[in-house]
Every structure is written in C-alpha cells, then in structure tokens.
Amino acid sequence: MRTTSCVKSLSHVKVAILFQVVISSIMKPIPFSPPRVDEKTIEAVTAVLRSGWITTGPQTRAFEEDLRRYTQSGPVLCLNSWTNAVELVLRWFGVKEGDEVLLPAYTYAATANIVMHVGAKPVLVDSMQHAPLMDLEDAKKKLSARTKVIMPVDIGGFPMDYEAVMALSKSFSKQFKWEQATDVQKLLGRPLVIADAAHSFGAWYNGNPVGGQTDVMAFSFHAVKNLTTAEGGSIHLNLPAQFSNDDIRASLNVSALHGQTKDALSKTQAGNWRYDIVEAGFKCNMTDIHAAIGRVELDRYEETLTRRKKICLKYNEIFQASGLNFTLPIFQSKNLESSYHLYMLRVNGFSEDQRDAVIRSVAEQGISLNVHFQPIPLLSFYRRHGYEMTDYPHAWNAYANEISLPVYYDLLDEDVARVANAIIEAVKKIC
C-alpha cells in the first residue's frame, strides 16, 4: 500500500510540474525586438577592448568597407547614429533657413527633426492610399523653388521606388529655379535625394541590394534594427560624376570630428600629432566597439534575413487562415524585396482605440507589440508648428489600425503562433 501511495503521489507531482512548465512556457515574456547578442558578439567586443583601441579605428574603417561591398554602393561613412549622419549631409548641402525638405508625414520624428535642426522647413507629404510609403504624386504638388532635398522613407523594410524619386528630383529644373543657391547646390542643379533607408538594410531593388540607388542613402544600426551596432548609422554616397564621392566622404568625416583634419588613429603615427581645425564641426563618430558588433552581424546577415523572412511568412499564413479582416504587409513585388524589418499588421475597420485595446489585451499575456509610426502631425511639437493630421488622411489611415509584431532571430515558431493567435483572439473579442 505504501508503495502504491508513493507512486500515486510521485505521479501527481510529475503532472503538477509538467503543468507548471506548460503554463510557464505559454506565459513566458515575448519582447518586441531584442538584439541578437551571443558569444560571437561578446568575443568581438572583448577583442577590441583587449586591443587597447576602442574609439574610431581599424574596426570602424573595416566595417565601412564591408558595408560598401555588401550594398554595392559608393564610399561609406559610419557615424554614431542615422540622425547625426543625415544632418551632416544636410549641412554639407547647404540646407538652411528658408529652404524646404520634402519628407513623408508617416515616419519617425528623426526624419523631420534634423530638418528643424538646420533651420529649414519640413514639407510633409501624404502616404500612398494603399501603402505607407511617400505618395510621389502628392510630393510633386509640393515641390517649390525652395525645395532643396527630397527625403523618402522606406517603411518596415520595403523600399521606395527610387528611380521614380530620382526622376522627380530631375524634373525640378524644368519648373523651378533656386535663388541664392550654394556652389554645391548649383553643381547638382536639383534637389538632393537622401533615402531614409533606416529600415531597409538588406532589401533589394531591381536586382540590386539597397544602398546605391539615390544620391545619398542612410541606414540605421540602432538596437532594434535587423543589423545593430547598439547605436550607429551609415551614409552611402552615390552622387553623380561631377562630384568626388571620396572627397565628400573625407569632408563629412572632418565635420564629424569637430572639424579636425586628423582622426585619433592617424595622430598616433610617430611625429604625426599636429592637426588643424578647419570648421566648427560636430562629434558623432562611430567607435570600434560598435563597429565590432556590426561586423559580426554583417558576417551572418544572410542567416538573419532568412530567419526573419520565415517568421514574417509564418505570420502571413496564420492571419490568412483566420478569416478575419486583416491587411497583411507586402514583402515582395516584381522588382522589390523587403528586409523583413517589421511585420506591420492592419486590422481593417478598427479605430485607433480598438487597435490600442488589442495591444493592451495581448500585453496582459506577456507579449510586446508596437505601432509604427505616430505620424509627424500627431506630435505636439509639430502641432505647435502648424501641422494638422487632417491634411494627411492616408498617413492617418496607415497608422490608426496598425500593429507591429515581434520579429527577431531568436523568436521561435511556437512564439510566432502564440503572438498571432493572441492577436486573433483579442480582435474577435473586440469585434
């Protein structure tokens, strides 16, 4: 009897433990977008720390060359953020008070903030009716004699039609003429096209990797991006033949180092200490610690993209089978392929409040969701400057019922199913 009783008790204990394991697995937190950090990352950073050289140096310069090869672009400069990188380009091009920069209303604030930094005016463009990208027909209407830059934004990893944006820029001189243009502006003779490609590193456009398609392309390597350096960004220079992209890169590098003519690495050469300051520059260089993280990520980036693609397609499969009224993100078209940076789900017919209720419901299950983006006119700073959300109806529609789902390398297939099913159940309850 004692043996039987013990066996039953042991069996009950096993069932209880198994139940707890199952519940724990179901309720384990699923973050939105944690970085991929493993022993390879740690070893690379440790090697830099042990080298004794931790600021901008050989790792940063090697990373720049790695990026140039990967993107098949012109010269590359890595800096401490997308934001500072693109602001330097605006300043190099002479953008100032009285000038205008065309950019989408549907983007993160950084795209507009840097225009404000240089004293120019962000001219917001509505989204396409059926896609969150900049509507070039609306952009065409908003070109003026004050337009100095056109800055389209790749949303979620899906690239803009760069050829169409470049064509829009090249049509400028047929309609307008600048007054008081700088020498650099006169040399280009049209608005500079800077692609905000913060989301689209690893995307493809017309059979080529994104990176070499517009005058300047800029990527972000922030912690939540597909490829991270913790903080960081890069600018890729593809200006036409009348410019020396290598010289522009060198000039921007000086601007990024307080206007100093020698960086720290070159000053370490014997007898090479003397330098000059040729402008009141900034301080926004990338360090070798950050570049080392990026080089690990780039070395295995195809593996990362393959996993992210699988996750996104699995989400599509589950939501398509749900029978609910969702709009699923597009990842491929005839000539384009996304970098699978975001999975941007839209719940058709839902209001902003209903969308937020779904996010709260799913959060109670330990699942982190996000929204991309609050359009610029919704932000109090820009409202105070006269921007009205009602002027950008398609941008509002793109935002109001959008939910961004977790997508990251270590997300398991069962986690993908759990996220999708949690959303489906929450939507059903609210419907």
C-alpha positions as CSV (number, residue, x, y, z in Angstrom):
1,M,0.0,0.0,0.0
2,R,2.8,2.4,0.9
3,T,4.5,1.7,-2.5
4,T,1.3,2.4,-4.4
5,S,0.6,5.5,-2.5
6,C,4.1,6.8,-3.1
7,V,3.8,6.0,-6.8
8,K,0.5,7.9,-7.0
9,S,2.0,10.9,-5.1
10,L,5.0,10.9,-7.4
11,S,2.7,10.8,-10.4
12,H,0.8,13.7,-9.1
13,V,4.0,15.7,-8.6
14,K,5.1,15.0,-12.2
15,V,1.8,16.1,-13.5
16,A,1.9,19.3,-11.5
17,I,5.5,20.0,-12.6
18,L,4.6,19.4,-16.2
19,F,1.5,21.7,-15.9
20,Q,3.7,24.4,-14.4
21,V,6.2,24.0,-17.2
22,V,3.5,24.3,-19.8
23,I,1.9,27.4,-18.2
24,S,5.4,28.9,-17.8
25,S,6.1,28.3,-21.5
26,I,2.8,29.8,-22.6
27,M,3.2,32.9,-20.5
28,K,6.9,33.5,-21.0
29,P,7.5,37.1,-22.0
30,I,7.9,37.7,-25.7
31,P,9.8,41.1,-26.2
32,F,9.3,43.2,-29.3
33,S,12.8,43.3,-30.8
34,P,15.7,42.3,-28.7
35,P,19.2,42.4,-30.3
36,R,21.0,39.2,-31.2
37,V,23.9,39.1,-28.7
38,D,25.8,35.8,-28.2
39,E,29.3,34.6,-27.7
40,K,30.5,35.7,-31.1
41,T,29.3,39.3,-30.3
42,I,31.0,39.2,-26.8
43,E,34.2,37.8,-28.2
44,A,34.4,40.5,-30.9
45,V,33.8,43.3,-28.4
46,T,36.3,41.7,-25.9
47,A,38.9,41.6,-28.6
48,V,38.5,45.3,-29.3
49,L,38.7,46.1,-25.5
50,R,41.9,44.0,-25.2
51,S,43.4,45.7,-28.3
52,G,43.7,49.0,-26.4
53,W,42.0,50.8,-29.3
54,I,38.3,51.4,-28.6
55,T,37.4,54.7,-30.4
56,T,37.2,55.1,-34.2
57,G,40.0,53.0,-35.7
58,P,40.6,49.9,-37.8
59,Q,37.4,48.1,-36.9
60,T,35.3,51.1,-38.0
61,R,37.2,51.5,-41.2
62,A,36.9,47.8,-42.0
63,F,33.1,47.9,-41.2
64,E,32.7,50.8,-43.7
65,E,34.4,48.8,-46.4
66,D,32.3,45.7,-45.5
67,L,29.2,47.8,-45.9
68,R,30.3,49.3,-49.2
69,R,30.9,45.8,-50.6
70,Y,27.6,44.4,-49.3
71,T,25.5,47.3,-50.6
72,Q,27.5,47.7,-53.9
73,S,27.4,51.5,-53.2
74,G,29.8,54.4,-53.3
75,P,32.0,55.4,-50.3
76,V,30.6,54.8,-46.8
77,L,31.0,56.8,-43.6
78,C,29.9,55.2,-40.3
79,L,28.7,57.6,-37.5
80,N,27.1,57.3,-34.1
81,S,23.5,57.5,-35.5
82,W,21.4,57.8,-38.6
83,T,20.3,61.2,-37.2
84,N,23.7,62.8,-37.0
85,A,24.8,61.2,-40.2
86,V,22.0,62.7,-42.3
87,E,22.1,66.0,-40.5
88,L,25.8,66.3,-41.6
89,V,24.7,65.7,-45.2
90,L,22.0,68.4,-45.0
91,R,24.6,70.9,-43.6
92,W,27.1,69.9,-46.3
93,F,24.5,70.6,-49.0
94,G,23.9,74.0,-47.5
95,V,20.3,73.5,-46.3
96,K,19.3,76.4,-44.1
97,E,16.5,78.7,-43.0
98,G,14.1,79.5,-45.9
99,D,14.7,76.1,-47.5
100,E,12.3,73.2,-47.7
101,V,12.7,69.4,-47.4
102,L,10.1,67.1,-48.7
103,L,9.5,64.1,-46.4
104,P,6.6,61.8,-45.5
105,A,4.1,62.6,-42.8
106,Y,4.3,58.9,-41.9
107,T,7.8,58.5,-40.4
108,Y,9.7,58.6,-37.2
109,A,10.4,62.1,-35.8
110,A,14.1,62.0,-36.5
111,T,13.4,62.5,-40.3
112,A,11.8,65.8,-39.5
113,N,13.8,66.8,-36.5
114,I,17.1,67.1,-38.4
115,V,15.4,69.5,-40.9
116,M,14.4,71.7,-38.0
117,H,18.0,71.5,-36.6
118,V,19.3,73.2,-39.7
119,G,16.5,75.8,-39.7
120,A,14.7,74.6,-42.8
121,K,11.0,73.6,-43.1
122,P,9.8,70.0,-43.3
123,V,7.2,69.9,-46.0
124,L,5.1,66.8,-45.2
125,V,3.8,64.5,-47.9
126,D,0.9,62.1,-47.5
127,S,1.2,58.4,-47.9
128,M,0.0,56.3,-50.8
129,Q,-3.6,55.2,-50.5
130,H,-2.8,51.5,-50.2
131,A,0.8,51.6,-48.9
132,P,2.6,53.5,-46.1
133,L,5.2,54.9,-48.4
134,M,5.5,58.5,-49.6
135,D,3.0,59.4,-52.3
136,L,5.1,60.9,-55.1
137,E,2.1,62.4,-56.8
138,D,1.5,64.5,-53.6
139,A,5.2,65.2,-53.4
140,K,5.1,66.5,-57.0
141,K,2.4,69.0,-56.0
142,K,4.5,70.2,-53.1
143,L,7.8,70.9,-55.0
144,S,8.6,74.6,-54.9
145,A,11.5,76.9,-55.7
146,R,12.6,76.4,-52.0
147,T,12.8,72.6,-52.2
148,K,16.4,71.6,-51.6
149,V,16.1,68.0,-50.5
150,I,13.7,65.1,-51.1
151,M,13.8,62.5,-48.4
152,P,11.7,59.4,-49.0
153,V,11.4,56.8,-46.2
154,D,11.5,53.0,-46.5
155,I,8.9,51.7,-44.1
156,G,9.2,48.4,-42.4
157,G,12.0,47.3,-44.7
158,F,10.1,47.8,-48.0
159,P,12.0,50.2,-50.3
160,M,10.6,53.2,-52.1
161,D,10.6,53.3,-55.9
162,Y,14.0,55.0,-56.0
163,E,14.0,55.5,-59.8
164,A,10.7,57.4,-59.5
165,V,12.1,59.6,-56.7
166,M,15.2,60.4,-58.7
167,A,13.0,61.3,-61.7
168,L,11.0,63.6,-59.5
169,S,14.2,65.4,-58.5
170,K,15.5,65.6,-62.0
171,S,12.2,67.2,-63.2
172,F,12.7,70.1,-60.8
173,S,14.8,72.3,-63.1
174,K,12.0,72.3,-65.7
175,Q,9.7,74.0,-63.2
176,F,11.7,76.0,-60.7
177,K,15.0,77.9,-60.3
178,W,16.7,78.3,-57.0
179,E,17.6,81.7,-55.6
180,Q,20.9,82.1,-53.7
181,A,22.0,78.5,-54.2
182,T,25.3,77.4,-52.8
183,D,28.1,76.2,-55.0
184,V,27.3,72.6,-54.2
185,Q,23.7,73.1,-55.0
186,K,24.5,74.7,-58.3
187,L,26.7,71.8,-59.2
188,L,23.9,69.3,-58.6
189,G,21.3,71.6,-60.1
190,R,18.3,69.8,-58.5
191,P,17.1,68.7,-55.1
192,L,19.4,66.2,-53.4
193,V,17.7,62.8,-52.8
194,I,18.5,61.3,-49.4
195,A,16.8,58.0,-48.9
196,D,15.9,57.3,-45.3
197,A,16.7,53.6,-45.5
198,A,16.9,53.1,-41.7
199,H,14.6,50.1,-42.0
200,S,15.8,48.6,-45.3
201,F,19.3,47.3,-44.9
202,G,19.4,44.0,-46.8
203,A,16.4,44.9,-49.0
204,W,16.6,44.5,-52.8
205,Y,15.6,46.9,-55.6
206,N,15.6,46.0,-59.3
207,G,18.0,43.1,-58.7
208,N,20.5,45.0,-56.6
209,P,21.0,45.4,-52.8
210,V,19.6,48.7,-51.5
211,G,22.5,51.2,-51.0
212,G,23.5,52.6,-54.3
213,Q,20.2,53.9,-55.8
214,T,19.9,57.6,-54.7
215,D,22.4,60.5,-54.2
216,V,22.7,59.5,-50.6
217,M,21.4,56.5,-48.7
218,A,21.4,56.3,-44.9
219,F,21.0,53.2,-42.7
220,S,20.4,52.9,-39.0
221,F,22.1,50.3,-36.8
222,H,20.1,51.1,-33.6
223,A,19.5,48.3,-31.2
224,V,16.1,47.3,-32.7
225,K,17.3,47.2,-36.3
226,N,18.0,44.0,-38.2
227,L,21.7,44.7,-38.1
228,T,22.8,46.5,-35.0
229,T,25.9,48.2,-33.6
230,A,23.9,49.2,-30.4
231,E,23.8,52.7,-31.7
232,G,25.0,53.8,-35.1
233,G,24.3,54.6,-38.7
234,S,26.0,54.9,-42.1
235,I,25.8,57.1,-45.1
236,H,26.4,55.8,-48.6
237,L,27.5,58.4,-51.2
238,N,26.3,57.9,-54.8
239,L,26.4,61.4,-56.2
240,P,26.8,61.9,-60.0
241,A,30.0,62.2,-61.9
242,Q,30.5,65.9,-61.4
243,F,31.2,65.1,-57.7
244,S,34.0,63.2,-56.0
245,N,32.2,61.0,-53.5
246,D,35.6,60.1,-51.9
247,D,36.2,63.8,-51.3
248,I,32.7,64.3,-49.9
249,R,33.2,61.4,-47.5
250,A,36.5,62.9,-46.3
251,S,34.8,66.3,-45.8
252,L,32.0,64.7,-43.8
253,N,34.5,62.8,-41.7
254,V,36.2,66.0,-40.8
255,S,32.8,67.6,-39.9
256,A,32.0,64.6,-37.6
257,L,35.3,65.1,-35.7
258,H,35.0,68.8,-34.6
259,G,36.4,69.9,-37.9
260,Q,39.7,68.3,-37.1
261,T,41.9,67.3,-40.0
262,K,43.3,64.1,-38.5
263,D,41.4,61.4,-36.6
264,A,42.8,59.8,-33.5
265,L,44.2,56.8,-35.3
266,S,46.3,58.9,-37.8
267,K,47.6,61.0,-35.0
268,T,49.2,58.0,-33.3
269,Q,51.7,57.7,-36.1
270,A,55.1,58.7,-35.0
271,G,55.6,62.5,-35.2
272,N,52.1,63.0,-36.7
273,W,50.4,64.7,-33.7
274,R,49.8,68.1,-35.3
275,Y,46.3,68.8,-36.7
276,D,44.2,71.8,-37.7
277,I,40.5,72.7,-37.1
278,V,39.0,73.9,-40.4
279,E,35.4,74.3,-39.3
280,A,33.3,74.3,-36.1
281,G,32.3,70.7,-36.6
282,F,30.5,68.1,-34.5
283,K,31.3,65.0,-32.6
284,C,29.5,62.0,-33.9
285,N,32.0,59.3,-35.0
286,M,31.4,55.6,-34.6
287,T,33.7,53.7,-32.2
288,D,35.5,50.4,-32.9
289,I,33.4,48.8,-30.1
290,H,30.2,49.5,-32.0
291,A,31.8,48.5,-35.4
292,A,32.9,45.2,-34.0
293,I,29.3,44.3,-33.1
294,G,28.2,45.4,-36.6
295,R,30.9,43.3,-38.3
296,V,29.7,40.1,-36.5
297,E,26.1,40.9,-37.5
298,L,27.0,41.6,-41.1
299,D,29.0,38.4,-41.4
300,R,25.9,36.4,-40.5
301,Y,23.3,38.7,-42.0
302,E,22.0,36.3,-44.6
303,E,21.2,33.9,-41.8
304,T,19.4,36.7,-40.0
305,L,17.4,37.6,-43.1
306,T,16.4,34.0,-43.8
307,R,15.0,33.6,-40.3
308,R,13.2,37.0,-40.3
309,K,11.6,36.1,-43.7
310,K,10.4,32.7,-42.3
311,I,8.9,34.5,-39.3
312,C,7.0,37.0,-41.5
313,L,5.7,34.4,-43.8
314,K,4.5,32.3,-40.9
315,Y,2.6,35.2,-39.6
316,N,1.0,35.7,-43.0
317,E,0.0,32.0,-43.1
318,I,-1.8,32.2,-39.7
319,F,-3.6,35.5,-40.3
320,Q,-4.7,34.4,-43.8
321,A,-6.3,31.3,-42.3
322,S,-8.0,33.3,-39.5
323,G,-10.8,34.5,-41.8
324,L,-10.6,38.0,-40.1
325,N,-10.4,41.2,-42.0
326,F,-6.7,41.9,-41.8
327,T,-4.4,43.7,-44.3
328,L,-1.1,41.9,-44.3
329,P,2.2,43.5,-45.1
330,I,3.7,43.1,-48.6
331,F,7.3,41.8,-48.6
332,Q,7.9,41.2,-52.3
333,S,6.8,42.7,-55.6
334,K,8.0,42.3,-59.1
335,N,11.3,44.3,-58.6
336,L,11.5,44.7,-54.9
337,E,12.1,42.6,-51.7
338,S,11.9,43.8,-48.2
339,S,14.5,43.4,-45.5
340,Y,11.7,41.9,-43.3
341,H,12.4,44.6,-40.6
342,L,8.8,44.9,-39.4
343,Y,5.7,42.9,-39.5
344,M,3.1,45.6,-39.8
345,L,-0.4,44.2,-39.5
346,R,-3.5,46.3,-40.1
347,V,-6.9,45.4,-38.5
348,N,-9.4,46.7,-41.1
349,G,-12.4,48.6,-39.7
350,F,-10.8,49.1,-36.3
351,S,-10.5,52.5,-34.8
352,E,-7.4,53.8,-33.0
353,D,-8.9,53.0,-29.7
354,Q,-9.8,49.5,-30.7
355,R,-6.3,48.9,-32.0
356,D,-4.9,50.1,-28.7
357,A,-7.3,47.7,-26.8
358,V,-5.9,44.8,-28.8
359,I,-2.3,45.8,-27.8
360,R,-3.3,46.0,-24.1
361,S,-5.1,42.6,-24.2
362,V,-2.1,40.9,-25.8
363,A,0.3,42.7,-23.4
364,E,-1.5,41.0,-20.5
365,Q,-0.2,37.7,-21.9
366,G,3.4,38.9,-21.7
367,I,3.6,39.8,-25.4
368,S,5.1,43.1,-26.5
369,L,3.6,44.8,-29.6
370,N,4.4,48.2,-31.1
371,V,3.0,50.8,-33.5
372,H,4.9,52.3,-36.5
373,F,4.6,55.2,-36.5
374,Q,2.7,58.1,-34.9
375,P,2.7,60.4,-37.9
376,I,4.6,63.7,-37.5
377,P,1.4,65.9,-37.3
378,L,0.2,63.9,-34.2
379,L,3.3,65.0,-32.2
380,S,2.8,68.0,-30.0
381,F,6.0,69.8,-31.2
382,Y,4.9,69.7,-34.8
383,R,1.3,70.5,-34.0
384,R,2.6,73.7,-32.4
385,H,4.3,74.5,-35.7
386,G,1.0,74.3,-37.6
387,Y,0.9,70.8,-38.9
388,E,-2.6,69.2,-38.9
389,M,-3.3,65.5,-39.1
390,T,-6.4,66.1,-41.2
391,D,-4.1,67.2,-44.1
392,Y,-2.7,63.7,-44.4
393,P,-5.6,61.3,-44.5
394,H,-3.8,58.3,-46.0
395,A,-1.0,58.7,-43.4
396,W,-3.7,58.6,-40.7
397,N,-5.3,55.5,-42.2
398,A,-2.0,53.8,-42.3
399,Y,-1.4,54.5,-38.6
400,A,-4.8,54.2,-36.9
401,N,-5.2,50.4,-37.1
402,E,-1.6,49.3,-37.5
403,I,0.1,46.9,-35.1
404,S,3.8,45.9,-35.3
405,L,4.5,42.3,-34.2
406,P,7.7,40.8,-32.7
407,V,10.3,39.8,-35.4
408,Y,13.8,38.8,-34.3
409,Y,16.3,36.0,-34.9
410,D,15.7,34.0,-31.7
411,L,11.8,34.1,-32.0
412,L,10.7,30.5,-32.1
413,D,8.0,29.1,-34.4
414,E,5.8,28.4,-31.4
415,D,6.3,32.0,-30.2
416,V,5.1,33.3,-33.6
417,A,2.0,31.1,-33.4
418,R,1.3,32.4,-29.8
419,V,1.6,36.0,-30.8
420,A,-0.6,35.6,-33.9
421,N,-3.3,33.6,-32.0
422,A,-3.3,36.1,-29.1
423,I,-4.0,38.9,-31.6
424,I,-6.7,36.9,-33.4
425,E,-8.5,36.2,-30.1
426,A,-8.2,39.8,-29.0
427,V,-9.7,41.0,-32.3
428,K,-12.5,38.5,-32.1
429,K,-13.5,39.7,-28.6
430,I,-13.5,43.4,-29.6
431,C,-15.4,42.7,-32.8
